[in-house]
């Protein structure tokens, strides 16, 4: 943990730029204050538009938010020449378009078509939704790397080299008290646990805990997917062009993608995303961040279940 703290301190001393950070914070506070309106701005998600139209509008939305943060930061740091680079636009637009992908309906139709039991369909829809996006993104990234990004030695932070998982494990002792505190907050309990085994008791009977275990394992894939998108492609994938300027736009977009979660989680996502971005940038790797993210998600689900068992039964 000391080494991670040292990396963070060295980053702040060497690369931290107060005007850029202040601008990003103000932007995030404004969109947080108007989060209901910002969510309504994505009206097309609940419209009758086609899947392709929703995808294109969501990609445009991602590009807008990302560049609202990035462009002033590049101007502050006198690096606006980056905006004239074709490779930056090709990579950033492609990467931001990946965040917009949603194959849930497609895979659900394939795998759930013959399942008639309602609870069974709901359960396996959760499992499929947690896993299919990662598989699709990996395939598209591999194709992109072969066609446009061969010169980079990394595979968007998924390399085993410099994983350094032991360095990240002690961070769990810092996270645990915060999770315990969160478990006593009403908005936290409205969201967690993300899988509520008692709703499926009539279907799984005595195998509810096995169903929960399968769900949590699939849920881990979901967080690897999240780390790959935000720290992998938006930090490691763009670091060769943007350097440390890749961090704040990523953290700002990451905060917006937490809308709908408890307020404390939304606000902390900016700082957590930024810090994990620093480590991803340093190690050229997302596995440490994935470990923390998976452990945090698991601890939040466990904390919510323990609260329900101890205080409501």
C-alpha positions, 0 to 999 in steps of 0.5 A, spaced: 500 500 500 505 504 501 508 503 494 501 505 491 501 511 495 508 513 493 505 512 486 499 517 487 504 522 491 509 522 485 503 523 480 501 529 484 507 532 484 510 531 477 503 531 473 498 534 477 495 540 474 490 544 479 487 548 473 485 542 469 483 538 476 479 544 478 475 545 471 473 537 471 471 538 478 466 544 477 464 540 471 462 534 475 459 538 480 454 541 475 452 535 472 451 532 479 447 537 481 443 537 474 443 529 474 436 528 473 436 533 467 442 530 464 439 523 465 433 526 461 438 528 456 438 521 454 431 521 452 432 516 446 434 510 450 426 510 452 424 512 445 421 508 439 428 509 435 431 503 433 437 500 436 442 503 431 439 510 432 440 509 440 447 507 439 449 513 434 446 518 439 449 515 445 456 515 442 455 522 440 453 523 447 459 520 450 463 524 445 460 530 447 461 529 454 468 527 453 470 533 449 467 538 454 472 536 459 478 534 455 478 540 450 479 546 455 484 541 459 488 541 453 488 548 452 490 550 459 496 545 458 498 548 451 497 541 448 491 543 443 495 540 437 493 533 439 486 535 437 489 536 430 492 528 430 488 524 426 490 518 430 487 521 436 480 522 433 480 515 430 482 512 437 477 516 441 471 516 437 472 508 436 473 507 444 467 512 446 463 508 441 465 501 444 462 504 451 455 505 447 454 498 445 449 494 448 448 487 445 443 485 451 437 484 447 440 480 441 443 475 446 437 475 450 433 473 444 438 467 442 439 464 449 432 465 452 428 464 447 426 457 449 425 459 456 418 459 459 419 460 466 419 467 468 424 467 474 428 463 470 428 468 464 430 473 469 435 470 472 439 468 466 438 474 463 442 477 469 448 472 467 448 473 460 448 481 461 454 481 465 458 477 461 456 478 453 459 485 453 466 483 455 466 478 450 464 482 444 468 488 446 474 483 447 473 481 440 472 488 437 478 491 440 482 485 438 480 487 431 482 494 432 489 492 434 490 488 428 488 493 423 490 500 426 494 499 433 499 494 432 505 499 434 502 499 441 505 493 445 499 493 450 493 490 449 489 496 453 491 494 460 489 486 459 497 484 459 499 480 465 506 484 466 506 488 471 499 486 474 502 487 481 495 484 485 499 484 491 500 491 492 492 492 491 490 487 496 491 492 502 486 497 499 481 492 501 482 494 508 481 501 507 474 500 503 471 495 508 469 501 513 466 505 508 462 499 505 460 498 512 458 505 513 454 505 506 450 499 508 446 503 513 444 508 508 437 508 505 439 509 498 445 504 498 439 499 501 435 501 495 440 499 490 444 493 493 444 487 493 444 487 486 442 480 486 436 479 491 436 471 492 429 471 496 426 473 489 428 467 486 426 462 492 420 459 489 424 457 483 431 455 486 428 452 492 434 450 496 439 452 491 439 459 492 446 460 495 449 456 489 445 461 484 447 467 488 454 464 487 454 464 479 451 471 479 457 474 483 462 470 478 458 473 472 458 480 476 465 479 476 466 479 469 462 486 468 467 489 473 473 487 468 468 490 462 468 496 466 475 497 468 477 495 460 472 500 458 474 506 462 481 505 465 483 500 459 481 503 453 480 511 455 487 511 459 492 505 457 489 506 450 490 513 449 496 514 454 500 514 448 497 520 445 494 524 451 499 522 456 496 524 463 491 528 460 487 522 459 485 521 466 480 527 467 475 526 461 475 519 463 473 520 470 468 525 468 465 520 464 465 515 469 461 519 474 456 520 469 455 513 468 454 512 475 447 516 475 442 512 478 446 509 483 447 512 491 449 519 491 455 518 495 457 512 490 456 517 484 461 522 487 466 517 489 466 514 482 470 520 480 476 520 485 476 512 485 476 512 477 481 518 477 486 514 482 485 507 479 486 511 472 493 513 475 495 506 477 493 503 470 497 509 467 503 507 471 503 499 470 500 499 463 495 494 466 488 494 469 488 488 473 489 491 480 483 496 479 479 490 476 481 486 483 479 492 487 472 493 483 470 486 484 472 486 491 468 492 492 462 490 488 462 483 492 463 487 499 457 491 497 452 486 496 455 482 502 454 488 506 447 489 504 445 482 505 448 482 512 444 488 514 437 485 511 439 479 515 441 482 522 436 488 522 430 486 518 429 479 519 
